């Protein structure tokens, strides 16, 4: 088990109903975090994690095997960029 601070932005914040929280995940990977967030918040969060990305250690990633560390930002897709 691993614990990370997850910060939510825009549609991710709306889906979670909060701006941040500490989350325990089975494995310290983006894929494990995605699964945990979908289990907690259902379809609204599934749409966000399916098309959005994660900022891990200052690097944007969609790779489910990417290792987590410290704080992870959940970023929905952004228009125009």
Secondary structure, 3 states (H helix, E strand, C coil): CEEEEEEECCHHHHHHCCCEEEEEECCCEHHHHHHHHHHHHHHHHHHHHHHCEEEECCEEECCCCCECCCEEEEECCCCCC
